Amino acid sequence: MQKQPPIDSIIAELDASISKDEKSTLEQWQAQAPENKSFVKAFKFIWQNTGSRHNLFTVRTDEALIAVHKRITRRRLIRQVSSVAALIICILLSGIAYKLLSSQTQTIQLTAQQQQSITLPDSTTVILAKGSTVVYPPEFSSTKRTIKLIGKAWFNVHHNTSQPFTVETQHGATTVLGTKFTLCDEPTHALQLFLDEGKVVFKAKQWFSQPLHLAPGEMISMVNDEYTISLQPNLNASSWATKTLIFKNTPLNEVTKELEAYYNIHISLKQKQIAKLRFSGQINETEPLTALEIIALTLNLKLIKESTSFSLSL
C-alpha cells in the first residue's frame, strides 16, 4: 500500500462529488495492491459508522477539533479524522497479522508408503494404512491434543483426562481421552469409525449435527446421508492393525470368511453341517496354516492343505 492514500478522492466518492479524474486515480491506486482496496473498504466502513454507540470504537475527533479550531474548514477536519482512521486500520491489521503469524505452529506430515506404526509426542500409538496421511505438531499444547488424518488409521490413545485427543478428518472430529479405535475417512468413501476399547465422541462438520457417543463394539457409519451408531458386524475391524483376530461364539462359516479376507486365501467346508460349529478365541498368527490348525484342533476337524487353498472336514 502506498504511504499516502488518495484521501481526497475517497472522501469525494463518499460525498458523491468525485470527478472522473479523481475516480480514475482512486481506481488505479486500488488496483496496485490488494491491501489498497482493503484500506478503502475499511475507511468507508469507519466513515459510515463513526459516532454510532454500537460500534467497536467511536471517533469524536471532529467535535473536539471544532471546539478548539472553529475556523478549520470541513475538508481539513475530515482529512485529520481520516488520518486517525487510517492509523486505527493499520493497528487493527497489524494485530490481526501478528495473531495469525503467532498462531502458526510447525507441523509434521507423514504419508505411509506401506502400513506404518508411529508414536506421537504424547506416547499415543498410530498405525497408518498404506497411503494414509497424518499431520501432527512436534509437541501438543497443555490443554488439547489435535491431529489431522486423511485415510485410515488405528489409534491406541495415551490416557490423559486434562488433554482430550481429537482426530480431525474431512467429515468431522473424533474426540477421546484414552482408547483404541479404527477411523477410516478416505476422499472416495464415507467415514467409518470402529471402537475397540474406551469411549469416543464423534461430531460431524454439518452445523446441525449432534455429537455421537460410541461404546465398545459399536461403529459409526453413514446411512441415508446421516451418521448413525450400530453394532459392529464383527469384532475384527481393527485386525489389519492389531494383527489379532477375535471370535466370540462365532459360526465357523463366518470365521472362515474372516480368515479368507485377512490372509487372502480360500477355505472350503466339506460338509454343510460343520458350518454351524462355533469358535471362540483369539488368533494372532502370521501364517494361515497355523491359524487353521488351531481351529481344526479346537473343533476336532481335519485340515487339508491343497495347492492354493485349505479345506476343513469331519
C-alpha positions as CSV (number, residue, x, y, z in Angstrom):
1,M,0.0,0.0,0.0
2,Q,1.3,3.5,-0.8
3,K,2.3,5.7,2.1
4,Q,-0.2,8.4,1.2
5,P,-3.7,7.0,0.2
6,P,-5.7,9.4,-2.0
7,I,-7.9,10.5,0.9
8,D,-9.4,13.4,-1.0
9,S,-10.6,11.1,-3.7
10,I,-12.1,8.6,-1.2
11,I,-13.9,11.4,0.6
12,A,-15.1,12.8,-2.7
13,E,-16.6,9.4,-3.6
14,L,-18.3,9.3,-0.2
15,D,-19.7,12.8,-0.8
16,A,-20.8,11.8,-4.3
17,S,-18.7,14.7,-5.6
18,I,-15.9,12.8,-7.2
19,S,-14.7,13.8,-10.6
20,K,-13.7,11.5,-13.4
21,D,-10.0,12.2,-12.9
22,E,-10.3,11.6,-9.1
23,K,-12.3,8.4,-9.7
24,S,-9.6,7.1,-12.2
25,T,-6.8,8.0,-9.7
26,L,-8.7,6.1,-6.9
27,E,-9.3,3.0,-9.1
28,Q,-5.7,2.9,-10.2
29,W,-4.4,3.2,-6.6
30,Q,-6.8,0.3,-5.5
31,A,-5.6,-1.9,-8.4
32,Q,-1.9,-1.5,-7.3
33,A,-2.2,-3.9,-4.3
34,P,-5.0,-5.9,-2.5
35,E,-4.3,-4.0,0.7
36,N,-5.1,-0.7,-1.0
37,K,-8.6,-2.0,-1.8
38,S,-8.9,-3.3,1.7
39,F,-7.9,0.1,3.1
40,V,-10.7,1.8,1.1
41,K,-13.3,-0.6,2.3
42,A,-12.2,-0.2,5.9
43,F,-12.1,3.6,5.6
44,K,-15.6,3.7,4.2
45,F,-16.8,1.4,7.0
46,I,-15.3,3.7,9.7
47,W,-16.6,6.8,7.9
48,Q,-20.2,5.5,7.6
49,N,-20.2,4.1,11.2
50,T,-18.4,6.9,13.1
51,G,-20.4,8.1,16.1
52,S,-22.6,5.0,16.5
53,R,-22.9,3.7,20.0
54,H,-22.9,0.1,18.8
55,N,-19.5,0.3,17.1
56,L,-16.3,-1.1,18.5
57,F,-14.9,2.4,18.7
58,T,-16.3,6.0,18.4
59,V,-14.4,8.7,16.6
60,R,-15.3,12.1,18.0
61,T,-12.3,14.0,16.7
62,D,-14.4,16.4,14.7
63,E,-16.3,17.6,17.8
64,A,-13.1,18.2,19.7
65,L,-11.4,20.0,16.8
66,I,-14.5,22.2,16.2
67,A,-14.4,23.3,19.8
68,V,-10.8,24.3,19.6
69,H,-10.4,25.4,16.0
70,K,-13.7,26.9,14.9
71,R,-12.3,28.3,11.7
72,I,-10.9,25.0,10.3
73,T,-12.5,24.0,7.1
74,R,-14.6,20.9,6.8
75,R,-12.2,19.3,4.3
76,R,-9.2,19.8,6.5
77,L,-11.1,18.5,9.5
78,I,-12.1,15.4,7.5
79,R,-8.5,14.8,6.5
80,Q,-7.4,14.8,10.1
81,V,-10.2,12.4,11.0
82,S,-9.0,10.3,8.1
83,S,-5.5,10.1,9.5
84,V,-6.9,8.8,12.8
85,A,-9.0,6.3,10.9
86,A,-6.0,5.2,8.8
87,L,-3.9,4.8,12.0
88,I,-6.7,2.7,13.6
89,I,-6.9,0.5,10.5
90,C,-3.1,-0.1,10.5
91,I,-3.2,-1.0,14.1
92,L,-6.0,-3.5,13.6
93,L,-4.4,-5.0,10.5
94,S,-1.1,-5.3,12.4
95,G,-2.8,-7.0,15.3
96,I,-4.6,-9.5,13.0
97,A,-1.4,-10.2,11.1
98,Y,0.5,-10.8,14.4
99,K,-2.2,-13.1,15.7
100,L,-2.2,-15.1,12.5
101,L,1.6,-15.4,12.5
102,S,1.9,-16.2,16.2
103,S,-0.8,-18.9,15.9
104,Q,1.1,-20.8,13.2
105,T,2.9,-23.8,14.5
106,Q,5.3,-26.2,13.0
107,T,3.7,-29.5,12.0
108,I,4.9,-32.9,10.9
109,Q,3.2,-34.5,7.9
110,L,3.7,-38.2,7.3
111,T,2.3,-40.3,4.4
112,A,2.7,-44.1,4.8
113,Q,4.2,-45.8,1.8
114,Q,3.2,-49.0,3.4
115,Q,1.5,-49.9,6.7
116,Q,3.4,-48.0,9.3
117,S,3.4,-47.5,13.1
118,I,4.3,-44.2,14.6
119,T,4.4,-42.8,18.2
120,L,3.1,-39.3,18.8
121,P,4.6,-36.8,21.3
122,D,2.2,-37.9,24.0
123,S,3.1,-41.6,23.5
124,T,-0.1,-42.4,21.6
125,T,0.4,-45.2,19.0
126,V,-0.9,-44.7,15.5
127,I,-0.8,-47.4,12.8
128,L,-1.4,-45.9,9.4
129,A,-2.8,-47.9,6.5
130,K,-0.8,-47.7,3.2
131,G,-1.3,-44.4,1.5
132,S,-2.8,-42.6,4.6
133,T,-1.6,-39.3,5.9
134,V,-1.4,-37.9,9.4
135,V,-0.4,-34.3,10.4
136,Y,0.6,-33.5,14.0
137,P,2.7,-31.0,16.0
138,P,6.1,-31.8,17.4
139,E,4.6,-31.0,20.8
140,F,0.9,-30.9,22.0
141,S,-0.4,-28.0,24.0
142,S,-1.1,-28.3,27.7
143,T,-4.9,-28.4,27.1
144,K,-5.6,-30.4,24.0
145,R,-4.1,-32.9,21.5
146,T,-5.3,-32.4,17.9
147,I,-4.1,-34.1,14.8
148,K,-5.4,-34.4,11.2
149,L,-6.0,-37.7,9.3
150,I,-6.6,-38.5,5.6
151,G,-7.3,-42.1,5.0
152,K,-7.3,-45.0,7.6
153,A,-5.6,-45.4,10.9
154,W,-5.8,-47.4,14.2
155,F,-5.2,-45.5,17.4
156,N,-4.1,-46.5,20.9
157,V,-4.5,-43.2,22.6
158,H,-2.5,-42.4,25.7
159,H,-5.0,-41.6,28.5
160,N,-4.9,-38.0,29.8
161,T,-8.1,-36.5,31.3
162,S,-6.7,-33.0,31.1
163,Q,-5.8,-33.3,27.4
164,P,-8.6,-34.5,25.2
165,F,-7.3,-36.2,22.0
166,T,-9.0,-35.1,18.7
167,V,-8.6,-36.5,15.2
168,E,-9.9,-34.1,12.6
169,T,-10.9,-35.5,9.2
170,Q,-12.7,-34.2,6.1
171,H,-16.1,-35.2,7.6
172,G,-15.8,-34.4,11.3
173,A,-13.9,-34.7,14.5
174,T,-13.4,-37.7,16.8
175,T,-12.5,-36.8,20.5
176,V,-11.3,-39.2,23.2
177,L,-9.4,-39.3,26.5
178,G,-7.8,-42.7,26.1
179,T,-9.0,-45.6,23.9
180,K,-8.4,-47.9,21.0
181,F,-10.3,-47.4,17.7
182,T,-10.1,-47.5,13.9
183,L,-11.0,-44.5,11.9
184,C,-11.4,-44.6,8.2
185,D,-12.2,-41.4,6.3
186,E,-11.0,-41.5,2.7
187,P,-11.8,-39.0,0.0
188,T,-13.7,-41.6,-2.1
189,H,-15.5,-43.4,0.8
190,A,-17.9,-42.5,3.6
191,L,-16.5,-42.2,7.1
192,Q,-16.4,-45.3,9.3
193,L,-15.4,-45.4,13.0
194,F,-14.9,-48.7,14.9
195,L,-14.4,-48.6,18.7
196,D,-12.4,-51.4,20.4
197,E,-12.0,-50.0,23.9
198,G,-13.0,-46.9,25.9
199,K,-15.3,-44.2,24.6
200,V,-15.3,-41.7,21.8
201,V,-17.4,-38.8,20.7
202,F,-17.8,-38.0,17.0
203,K,-19.1,-34.7,15.7
204,A,-19.8,-34.3,12.0
205,K,-18.9,-31.0,10.3
206,Q,-22.5,-30.2,9.5
207,W,-23.6,-27.3,11.7
208,F,-26.8,-29.0,12.7
209,S,-25.2,-32.4,13.6
210,Q,-25.3,-33.7,17.2
211,P,-22.4,-35.4,18.9
212,L,-22.5,-39.2,18.8
213,H,-21.1,-41.2,21.8
214,L,-19.7,-44.5,20.9
215,A,-19.3,-47.6,23.2
216,P,-17.0,-50.6,22.6
217,G,-18.3,-53.0,20.0
218,E,-20.2,-50.2,18.2
219,M,-19.4,-48.4,15.0
220,I,-20.4,-45.1,13.3
221,S,-21.2,-45.1,9.6
222,M,-23.2,-43.1,7.0
223,V,-26.8,-44.4,6.4
224,N,-29.2,-42.4,4.2
225,D,-27.0,-39.3,4.4
226,E,-26.9,-39.4,8.2
227,Y,-24.3,-40.7,10.7
228,T,-25.7,-43.5,12.8
229,I,-24.5,-45.8,15.5
230,S,-24.8,-49.6,15.1
231,L,-23.2,-52.8,16.4
232,Q,-20.1,-53.9,14.6
233,P,-20.9,-56.8,12.3
234,N,-17.7,-58.4,13.6
235,L,-15.0,-57.8,16.1
236,N,-12.2,-57.6,13.6
237,A,-12.4,-54.2,12.1
238,S,-9.0,-53.3,13.6
239,S,-7.3,-56.7,12.9
240,W,-5.4,-55.2,10.0
241,A,-3.5,-53.0,12.5
242,T,-3.6,-55.1,15.7
243,K,-2.7,-58.4,13.9
244,T,-5.2,-60.2,16.1
245,L,-8.5,-61.8,15.1
246,I,-11.1,-62.1,17.8
247,F,-14.0,-64.6,17.7
248,K,-16.8,-65.0,20.3
249,N,-19.1,-68.0,19.7
250,T,-18.8,-67.2,16.0
251,P,-20.2,-69.7,13.4
252,L,-17.4,-71.5,11.5
253,N,-18.6,-70.2,8.1
254,E,-18.2,-66.6,9.4
255,V,-14.8,-67.5,10.9
256,T,-13.6,-68.8,7.6
257,K,-14.8,-65.7,5.8
258,E,-12.8,-63.5,8.2
259,L,-9.7,-65.7,7.7
260,E,-10.0,-65.6,3.9
261,A,-10.1,-61.8,4.0
262,Y,-7.3,-61.5,6.5
263,Y,-4.9,-64.0,4.9
264,N,-6.1,-63.6,1.3
265,I,-6.7,-67.3,1.0
266,H,-9.6,-69.7,0.1
267,I,-11.1,-72.1,2.6
268,S,-13.8,-74.7,1.8
269,L,-16.0,-76.6,4.3
270,K,-16.5,-80.1,3.0
271,Q,-19.8,-80.8,5.0
272,K,-22.6,-78.3,5.4
273,Q,-23.2,-79.2,9.0
274,I,-19.8,-78.1,10.2
275,A,-20.6,-74.5,9.0
276,K,-22.8,-74.1,12.2
277,L,-20.0,-75.1,14.6
278,R,-19.0,-72.2,16.7
279,F,-15.5,-71.0,17.6
280,S,-14.2,-68.6,20.3
281,G,-10.7,-67.4,20.8
282,Q,-8.0,-65.0,19.6
283,I,-5.7,-65.7,16.7
284,N,-2.6,-63.7,16.2
285,E,-0.7,-66.0,13.9
286,T,1.1,-64.6,10.8
287,E,0.7,-67.9,8.9
288,P,-2.7,-69.1,7.8
289,L,-1.7,-72.7,8.2
290,T,-1.0,-72.2,11.9
291,A,-4.3,-70.4,12.4
292,L,-6.3,-73.1,10.7
293,E,-4.6,-75.8,12.7
294,I,-5.7,-74.1,15.9
295,I,-9.3,-74.0,14.7
296,A,-9.2,-77.6,13.5
297,L,-7.8,-78.9,16.8
298,T,-10.4,-76.9,18.8
299,L,-13.4,-78.1,16.8
300,N,-12.0,-81.6,16.2
301,L,-11.8,-81.2,12.4
302,K,-9.5,-82.4,9.7
303,L,-7.4,-79.8,7.9
304,I,-6.2,-80.4,4.4
305,K,-3.8,-78.0,2.7
306,E,-4.2,-78.0,-1.0
307,S,-2.1,-76.3,-3.7
308,T,-3.8,-72.9,-3.5
309,S,-6.4,-73.4,-0.7
310,F,-7.4,-75.1,2.5
311,S,-10.3,-77.3,3.5
312,L,-11.9,-78.4,6.8
313,S,-13.9,-81.6,7.2
314,L,-15.2,-84.1,9.8
